[in-house]
Amino acid sequence: MSASSTPRVHKDTGKKRAYTVNTYRKALPELLEDFDQRCAYSLQHVSCMGMRIMEVDHHNPKLKGRKKHHYLNLYPAHRICNGQKSDTWPTRAQRKRGLRFLDPRKEMDYGSEIFEDPKTYRLIGTTPAAKYHIRHCALNDPYFIRERKN
């Protein structure tokens, strides 16, 4: 994990519900509440993009069985982030090199490992994990750069 042990998101860990492959999308309203109406990865607010662009992402898509659809593995995600991340998960060898997705439920990502360049509005990762996270969630997609610029 990162140097910062203070999480950005204080997700309601009391919600122990395990969804199924057919019902996990129903968690979106609760997820948005826990994530302050924002995408877990891009920080885009629902008011800027609309609900139709928000999807439910499996943070670790490689989990099996009930763990995969458990509430604590579900994150609200902008369609761009979710589509780009897809079922990507770092291999064991990549994780040994520090490559992984940052977890805002367990650590501070923005302002600790991810910073915005004030001239280009591109996000810059200061650690291997942050660089991996930015790349695989498409956080420097032209859409996000335009949104940060405005």
N, C-alpha and C positions, 0 to 999 in steps of 0.2 A: 504494500500500500504506500501511499504518498506520505510525505513528511507531516502533512496536516491530518490529524485524526478526527477533526471536527467535520462531520458530514454537511454537505450543502443542503440535502433534503432530509427532513425528519419524517420519514415515511411511517405511517401508522403500523407498527409491527404487531399490533393486537389483532390485525386482520389475518387470520390464519387460513382463510378459505383457499382450497385448491379447486381451480376451475378445470374444465376439460377442453379438449380440442374444439368442441362445439360451443363452449360458453365463455371462454377467456376474454372475448371482446367486450362482454358485459361489464368488465372491471374498469372500463375507461373513465366513467364519472368519478369513481373513488380514487383512481390513480391521479386524475387531474387535480383533485382536491389535495392529495398528498404532495404533489409536485407544483403547487401554486399555479395551476392552470398553464403549465409550461412543458415543452418537450424536454425530456430528461437529458438530451444530448445537445441540442442547439440553443436551448433556453428561449425559443420562440414562444410567445404567448398566444393562447387561443384567440384572443381578441384581434391579433394581427393577421391570423391565417384562416380562422374559421374551423369549426369542428370537423368538417368533411376531410380536412387534411391530417387530422390526428388519428393515429393508429395505436394499437397495443403491440409493444415489442417484447419478445422474450429476451431478457438481458443476456442470459446464457442459453443459447438455442440448442446446445448439445446435451443439456440435462435430459434425463429419461423419465418416463412415467409421470406420476403426480408432481414431482419436483419441477418439471418443465412448466406446468401451468399453474403453479402455486403463486399466490398473490405477490409474494416477495421477489419473484423472478420476473414480474410483469412491470413494464415501464411505459409511460406515454411517450410516443415518438412522432415527430413530423414524418410525413410520407417519404421525404427525401432521405432522412436519417435511417428510417426503418428499411427502405428499399435498398439503400447502399450497404447497410450493415448486414442485412439478410440473415443468413445462418452462419456468418463469419464468427469464429472464435479462435483465439490463438492456440497454436499447438503447444505441447509441453516444452519443446525446444525454444519456441518464441517466448513463452512465459519466463523461462530461465534467463533470457536476455532482457527481461523487463518489459516486453511487449504485451499489452493487455488493454482492455477497455477500462476506463476510469468508472468508478461506481459512486455516483453522487449521494447514494444512501449510506456509504461508508467513509467517504472522504470529501475534502474540498477540492474541486476540480478547477473551476474558474477562479482566477485570482490567486491560485496557488501553483497550478501546473499549466494552465491555459490562459493566455493573455491576448488581447486584441491590439494589433498594430494600429496606432491612431492615424496613420497616413493612408494605409492600404485597406484597412478594415478586415484584413485577413487574421485568422487566429494562428497563434504561434504556440507550439508545445515546448515546454522546457525540459521534459523528461522523455525517455523512449516510450513510456506508456501514453503520455499526452499526444505525442506525434502519431502513434498508432491509432489512437482514439479519433483524432481530428481527421486523419486520412480515411479510416474505415466508416466513419459516420458522415462523410462528405461535408464537414463543417465549413469548408471554404468553397462550397458550391456558389456559383455566381448569384443565385437567389439569396442566400444568407448574407453574402457580402453587401448586396444592395440593401437588404433590410437593416444591417448594422450601420450602414452609411446614413440612412434616413433617420 
